[in-house]
């Protein structure tokens, strides 16, 4: 095996390891959303004096983002893994990035409003 071939094998191995780390990051994001979901939907209402429904809504929304993150991480991992095996490139999805960014912005705004409104 020549130097060039060894470098290609090394680069592929590093890329596969990076793919695995990225997949695990999607999982960590999903698990974090589940923890925030539980805290917002179950723990915070028990500590507050107001209506529970706004906290339950935001808890459900965080759970949805957690499910979406975990599912998208799997799909993306599979797509990129197949493309890597075929020697192809898979560009990132602008649509997925937009959806996750939109959910993040909406949840952030809703959380801020909820914090200010329930003083």
DALINVEN-V388545 format. One record per helix or strand of 3 or more residues. SS is the DSSP state (@ for helix, = for strand). FROM is the first residue (numbers start at 1). TO is the last residue. If there is no record, write none. Layout:
((SS,FROM,TO) (SS,FROM,TO))
This chain:
((@,3,47) (@,53,86) (@,94,117))
